[in-house]
């Protein structure tokens, strides 16, 4: 169910109320997100 739900998510502008997920802005941000995923 999670995989199917995430397929509809699209990155967008963080101030747009319809945005479900923000963009990754640089390599450090990506690494941080990947660390949280690995910890989970």
N, C-alpha and C positions, 0 to 999 in steps of 0.2 A: 504494500500500500504506500509506503514511503517513497519508493522508487517511482511509482506512477504519479504521485503528487508532485514530486520534484521536477518531473518532466515539463510541467506547466510553468515553472518559475523562470523568469527572465530578469537579468540584472537591469537596473534602471537608476535614475537619479534619486539620491537619498531623500530629497525633500518632496518627491512625488508620492502622495498617499497610496497610489496603486502599486508602488514598487514592493516586491516581496523579498528581494535580496539585493544588497548593494554590490558594487564592483570591488574587485581586489585591485588596489592601487599600485602596489610595487612588490618586489620579491620578498621583502621583510614581512609584509602583510600576509602574503601567500604562505610563507613558512609558519607564521603564527597560527593561521587557520589550520594548516595541516597538523601542527602539534596538538591542537585541541581535538581534532578528529582522531589522531592516534591515541590520545589519552582516554577517549571515550570508548 
